[in-house]
Amino acid sequence: MLDAHHHLWAIARGDYGWMSPDLTALYRDFGPEDLRPLLEAAGVTRTVLVQAAETEAETDFLLEIAARTDWIAGVVGWIDMFGDGFATRLDHYAARPKWVGLRPMLQEYEPDRIRDPHFRESLAEVARRRIPFDILTFPRHLPDMIAAIQAAPGLHAIIDHISKPDMTRGVDDGWRDGIRALAAVPGMHCKISGFVTEAGPDWSVERIRPFVDVVADAFGPERLVFGSDWPVCTMAADYAQVVDAAQQLLRARFGGDDMQQIMETNGLRFYRLAGHQASTRH
């Protein structure tokens, strides 16, 4: 099994602008040694490590961890898509072992930032090179994000955390329409991740189910990818609970072959990791 979305961090690095001491479950270091036993217990043998800070120092930090951790198959890093010199920095990281893609933290900005000409130019370059691209947005960003994607044909992209709808309420029409519009773009993928934190501390599988149903109907089993969003998920659930909830939700709709795709094969294919062999037991 592949966990296609998790984080690791060291608080002293000091570039996690979104993190503060009041986030008591998260405000400590999380390293490979913390995650490894959880992966082994869940049967996860490979992972994709995703950036959590808007600096190249973060990307370098994660690549250093990946270099000494065999079960981390790839790193999704950060590069400034709003400034000059993007293509040069893309060249730099594309040559680094285990660098598999990039993610701007668009959720931190107002939606109109997506219209920035520099961002549009950078996104077109990502599309031209067919580099895996993670989309981190809230539902309010979707109209501008859809327009940007449509202006960058061939973009090889995946939506993180189903775009973070508020699951403490019913399904919002705007979010559902946005998901369907994204799914209509050829090659677009979606991560089944981040759901427990959006469903509130008293989350339940039944509360989450209508949202997963929307995504499952839109993308089908060929374009869904599982990710734990650990350790962010620990604000609401432990690792085993997240894996179990995802499997409960997906097995209600999909059989064994489709589940294998969602829980491993699709992520390996999306990030081009199919030839990478690793194990948490080495």
N, C-alpha and C positions, 0 to 999 in steps of 0.2 A: 504494500500500500504506500502511496505517496501523500505526504502532507505538503500541498503546494502553496501554503501561506502561513509563515510564522515569523516571529521576531526574536532578536536577542539584543540586549543593550547593557551598557555600563554607565551608571548615572554620572559618574565623575567626568565623563566626556563633555557633558554640559551643552549639547546642541539639540536636545529634545525640547523644542519650544512649546510643545503641547502638554508636557508633563510637569506636574507640580506635586509637592509633598502631600497634598490632600488626597491624591490618588493612592491611597495607602496600599492597595493590593499590587500596584505596579511600581511604586517608587522604591525600587531596589534593583540590584544587578540580576540579570537573567542570562546565564551562559549555557553552552552545550551540555555541561555536566548536569544541569537542572532538567533539561528536556530529555536527555537520552533514556532514562528509565521509563519515562512516560511513553515514548515511542515504542520501546521494546514490549511494554505491557499491551499496547494497542495493536501491535503487529505492523507498525509503520517502519519501513526500511530506508526510505529516502525522503528528503525534504527540499523545499525551496525557501530560502531565507530572504526576507523582504525588508527594505529600508524603513526606518522610523524617524529619520531626521533629514532635514533639507540641506545637507552638506556633502561634498565629496569625501570629507573625512569620515563620514558615516559609511559610505560605500567602501572605502579602503579598509575600515575597521571590520566590516562584514566579510570582505574578501580574505582578510587575514585569518579570520575564524574558519572560513570555509576551507582554506588551504590545509589546515591541520585537522579537519573533521571530515572523515570520509563519507558519512551519511548525508552531509549537506551537498546536494547535487548541483545547486546553482544559487546565485545571488541576484536578486532584483534590486538595483541600486538607484541612485539619484544623480541627475545632471541638471544644471540650470537650463531650462528650456525658454527662459525669458530674456536671456542676455546674448551678447555676441560670442562667437567662438564655439557654438554648440557642436557643430560637425567635427571639430578638432577633438573635443573632449569625448565625443562618441567614438571616434577612432581609437582613442587611448583606452577606453574601457572595453570596447569590443575585442581588443587583443588580450585582455586579462583572463587567465584561466578561471572558470566557473562563473564569470559574469554572463548572465543570460538575458537581461532586459533592464528596463528602467521604469520608474514610477514617480511622477510629480505629485505632490500632495495638494491636489486641486481643492480638496474639501476645506482647506484652510483659507481660501480666498472667495471673494464674491464671484458669482457666475460670469460677470462681464470680463473677468481676467482671461477667460478662455478665448475671448475674441482678440486678444492682443496679437498683433501681426508677428511678433517674434515667436510666440508660442505656435501660431499656425505654421510658420516656416519650419520650426523645429519638428513639429508633428509630421509635416510632409516628408522631411528627411528620414524620420523613423519609419514611415510607411514605405518610402522608396527602398530602404535597406531591409524591410521585413523583419525588423527587430521586435521581439515581444514587448508589449507595452501594457502596463497595468493602469487601470482607470480607477482612481480613488475620488469618489464624488458623493454628495448628498443628492436626493431627488431634485432639489431646486437647480442643480447644475445641469440636469439632463438635456433640456432643450438646447443650450449652447454647446454642450458636449456632442450631441448628435449632429449639429450643424458642422462642427469642426471635423468630426469623423467623416462625414459625407464629402468634405472638401479635401480629404486625404485618402484617396482611393487606394485600396490594397493594405490598409493598416491592419496589422496582426495584433489584436488587442483583446483584453479580458477585463471584465468588470469585477472589481473587488467588492465583497460583502453585499452583493446584489444592490449596490448603491445606497445602502443604509436607510431603508425606509423605517419609519417609526412603527414598530410592531406592537406597541402597547395599544394601538388603535386598529381599526379595520383597514383593509387595503385601500389606499388612496388611488383615485382614478389617474391622477397625473403621473404618479410613479409607475403604475401598470402600463400606461400608454408609452412612457419613456422606455420601459423594459422591452415592450413589443417593437418599438422603433429601432432600438439597438439590435435586437435579435434579427431584424430584417436585413441588417448589414452583413454581407457575405463574410464568413470567417470569424465573426465576433463570438467570443466565449464569455462565460460567466462563472465566477467562483461561488460555490455554496460555502460561505464562510461568514464570520462575524455576526451570526444570527442571534446568538444567546444574549449578547450585550445590547442589541437593538430591541429585544423583547422584554427587557426589564428584569430586575432581580428576582421576580416571581414568575419567570418565564416558564412556558410549558411547550411541549411538542405540538399540542393542538393549537396554541396561539400562533406558532410559527408556520404551521402547515399551509394556510392560505397563500402566504408569500412565496413559499417554495413551490407551490402548485403553479403560480403565475410564471415563475422563472422556468420551471420544468416544461410547461406547455409551450413557452416561447422558444426555448433553446433546444429542447430534446436532449437525449442522453449523450449525443455525440459532441456537445459543446459545453457541458457542465464539468466543473473541476472542484474537487474537495480541498478545503483548507481549514485549519483549526483556528487561525488568528491567535494562537498562544503567544505570549502570556496575557494579551488583552482580554481574552475570553475568561480569565480567572476572576474578573470582576463579577461574573455571574455563574460560572461553572468550571469544573476542573476538566482536564484534557480528556479523560475517559468519557465523561458525560457529553462532551461536544461530539466526539466520534460516534457515540451511541445514538445521540439525537439525529445526527445527519443520516446515519444508516436507517434508523426508523422511518424518517421522512421520505427517504429515497426508495427504500424497499417497498413502501406502500404503492409505488408507481412503476418500479423497474425491476426486471429480473436479473439473474446472475451475471450474464454477459454485459448488460448495460451498467450494472453496479461496478464491475471491474473497470469499465471505461471511465466512469465518473471518479472512482476512488484511486485510480492510478494512471491508466493508459492515456487519457485525454491530457492530463497535466504533463506527462512525459513528452507527448507529441507537441503540445503548445510551446513548451520551453525548449524543445529539441534535445531532450535528455534520454531518449530511448536507448542509446548505446552506453549510458553511464551505469556502472554496476557499483553498488555500495551496500553496506549493511550496518545497522546499529550495533551489531554484535562483534565487529572487528575492532 
